[in-house]
Amino acid sequence: MGDLPLEGYRVIDFGWAAAAPRATCLLADMGAQVIKVETRKRLDPVRFGPDNIERDPEKDPLFHSINRNKLGILLDLTRPEGKTLIRDLIKKSDVVVENFSPGVMKRLSLDYDELKKLKQDIIMISFPGVGSEGPLSDVVTYGPSLAALAGLDNLIGYEGERVLGMQQAYADINSSLFGAFAVQIALFHREKYGKGQRIEVAQMETLLSTMPEPMLEFSFNNRTLSSLGNVNNMMPVHNNYPCKGEDKWVSISLITEEEWESFCRALGNPSWIQKKDFADNYKRSLNRKDLDKLIGEWTREKTPYEVMEILQKEGVAATPCADTEDRFSDPHFSERENIVNIEHPVTGMDFVPNVVCNLSETPGEIRRPAPMLGQHNEYVFGELLGLSKEKIHQYVEEKILY
């Protein structure tokens, strides 16, 4: 096994909530030294998510998941001494990451123009909701509101009924992938040309990039797409079908005529497949409600895994609609170590998703749990910046460090 691919790079992470922290988590998984910056006056809200029943800042599951592999410091950025410490740290770093509202970093005198004075080749990445410029640049947003603004929510729901929208903060998840990719491209550019740069990943724009079909539909046909339930216009069979057991379902999708023939063969070629209404993909799409009902009558007599086994033998895409408990008991996920244990000093063993990208020579790895508040102050300010233990203790007494 070689060195981690991003080993040797240092990232200062001002991120909170999910977009920036997820991006820096991906960088940390691949070896970057990520230092999460927190301030006592305004802790990361993800430390107090809905699953954190005890409201303990060290016990939030999501925080543990998206902040693993990071170091953590806690200081007062409004004090001159705190500002000096963070500026000295940036001078020794490669990347600065933030997802505050536009203007916050400038008020802290940490905007890109200021950072370049500290280190000419610094890379800075920001994750504004809708962009740092434009009529809506000052709008306050979170992941769900961005999905609504981008038009994604309007596509999610049952046909003819109210919009249901996203339950996940998809904007954060999506933006973090773009962000981690952009940072690595900027680092590559710096290695080649010796220049840093500023990166802006507007979260709403990352959502728009995943929605080409409604954009093209409106530009070509002046028609606005709306929610159609589980319908996929490219697939005449595309739905979750009821199965044996309480609230058990199976997902089935097929698109080609060859897949339709395989599907019919797997079902034993029932008589209804000969109906003219199902003669080809176009007619099957027009009559998908009747088709879904007939398929549901077949799946209802079987478990999701029985349906999967029968259809997969014929090369048809069919998988159970799994819940979290299924993921822990599925031998495939266990063998591939998709979920791993990591020991946390407060909560004990945490179950977290493993590193996703499997590089044969330089695979990422989970090396440490998410940091506790101020856990690495002594290392960062002592070993990296050279402050004495006495000076660090003094700053703690003066509530510059915590």
C-alpha positions, -999 to +999 in steps of 0.1 A: +000+000+000+014+034-010+010+067+008-024+083+009-030+103-023-035+137-005-010+132+022+011+164+028-017+188+020-033+209+049-069+221+047-084+247+071-121+238+074-144+266+085-173+245+072-205+238+092-238+220+086-230+195+058-219+208+024-183+220+032-178+194+060-187+165+036-163+179+010-134+181+035-143+147+049-137+133+014-103+151+013-094+138+048-103+103+038-077+105+011-050+117+034-053+155+036-047+170+071-080+187+077-083+211+107-118+219+116-122+254+130-150+259+156-159+288+178-176+285+212-200+313+204-215+295+175-210+257+174-217+237+143-255+230+143-248+194+132-235+187+166-271+190+178-290+172+151-324+155+156-308+121+163-288+136+191-313+129+219-291+140+247-281+173+230-245+165+238-221+182+212-200+151+212-227+126+204-243+135+171-242+106+145-241+129+114-213+150+129-193+119+136-198+106+101-189+137+081-161+150+103-141+118+108-104+119+100-102+156+110-084+175+137-105+200+157-096+234+172-118+257+192-111+294+196-126+329+196-123+344+161-136+378+172-105+384+194-074+399+179-053+370+193-077+345+178-075+361+144-037+362+145-036+325+154-058+315+125-040+337+101-007+321+111-022+287+106-034+296+071+001+307+062+011+271+067-018+256+048-029+248+012-066+251+012-093+271+031-129+259+030-160+278+041-197+277+036-209+307+056-233+332+042-217+356+017-198+384+035-190+365+067-154+357+057-149+393+046-161+406+080-135+382+096-109+397+073-105+362+058-118+367+023-098+355-006-080+389-012-069+388+024-058+352+023-036+358-008-017+384+013-010+356+038+000+330+012+001+339-025-008+304-038-036+296-013-067+279-026-100+290-012-134+273-018-168+286-008-202+269-009-228+298-011-264+287-014-271+304-047-239+322-054-219+352-041-234+375-068-268+380-083-302+392-070-306+362-047-271+361-033-282+372+002-311+347+005-308+325+035-309+288+025-305+253+037-304+221+017-342+216+015-349+252+005-323+249-022-340+219-036-372+239-037-356+269-054-338+248-080-371+231-090-361+197-078-389+195-052-415+201-079-405+168-095-410+147-063-444+136-053-474+116-066-490+125-099-517+151-094-510+156-057-491+181-036-453+184-040-435+162-014-400+173-020-367+159-008-363+145+027-325+147+025-304+178+021-294+167-014-278+200-022-252+195+006-244+160-006-242+169-042-222+201-036-196+183-015-187+160-044-183+189-067-163+207-041-139+179-033-133+174-070-127+211-076-101+213-048-081+185-062-082+201-097-070+234-081-042+215-063-032+199-096-032+233-113-011+248-085+015+219-088+017+226-125+017+264-126+024+275-091-008+295-087-037+293-062-072+303-070-107+309-056-134+283-061-171+289-058-195+260-057-230+275-056-251+247-042-282+255-062-262+253-094-250+218-085-287+208-083-295+223-117-267+203-132-285+171-122-318+182-139-312+184-176-345+168-187-369+195-172-346+222-186-346+207-221-383+200-220-391+236-213-367+250-238-377+227-266-414+222-259-423+251-236-437+225-212-430+223-174-425+189-160-442+181-127-442+152-102-452+118-117-446+095-087-422+068-095-426+071-132-394+073-153-403+085-188-375+063-203-387+032-186-421+017-191-415-005-161-401+015-132-416+013-098-415-001-063-439-030-060-455-045-029-441-078-015-449-104+011-443-090+046-452-058+064-443-027+043-419-047+021-412-036-014-390-044-044-377-020-071-380-032-107-367-012-137-364-022-174-361-003-206-353-024-237-375-049-255-349-076-247-353-068-210-391-070-214-388-104-230-366-115-201-390-101-176-419-120-192-399-152-193-391-148-156-428-144-148-436-176-167-451-157-197-485-150-181-514-145-205-517-107-199-484-100-216-500-107-249-524-078-245-521-052-273-519-025-246-484-040-237-472-047-273-442-023-272-425+002-250-447+031-262-479+013-254-466+000-221-458+036-212-493+047-220-508+019-199-482+018-171-509+020-144-526-012-156-492-028-160-480-018-126-511-033-110-505-067-127-469-067-118-478-059-082-502-088-080-472-111-089-447-095-065-472-095-036-469-132-033-431-132-028-405-116-006-383-088-021-353-111-021-373-139-039-384-114-066-348-102-069-335-138-073-361-147-099-356-116-121-319-112-117-315-147-131-329-133-163-308-102-162-336-079-150-328-050-126-347-059-094-335-051-059-352-050-025-361-016-011-338-020+019-339-002+052-310+005+075-314-028+094-311-046+061-278-029+054-263-042+086-274-078+079-267-080+042-236-103+036-226-082+005-222-051+025-204-069+053-179-085+029-171-052+012-169-034+046-193-007+034-200+002+071-171+001+096-166+006+133-145+034+146-139+040+183-149+074+197-137+085+232-173+096+242-197+073+224-176+042+221-179+023+188-194+044+159-208+028+128-199+050+098-199+046+060-165+035+048-143+053+023-160+050-011-133+052-038-112+021-038-078+030-053-056-001-058-024+016-048-034+045-026-067+037-010-082+061+015-087+051+051-105+061+083-077+070+107-095+088+135-130+097+148-146+131+145-129+156+168-142+166+202-145+204+209-109+218+209-094+183+211-064+192+191-056+227+203-023+217+218-011+199+187-022+225+162-011+256+182+018+239+199+035+217+174+023+234+142+025+270+153+052+266+179+033+281+209+046+271+243+024+251+267+024+282+290+011+304+261-016+280+252-026+278+289-027+316+290-049+317+260-073+291+276-075+312+307-082+343+286-109+324+267-091+329+234-087+291+232-111+266+247 
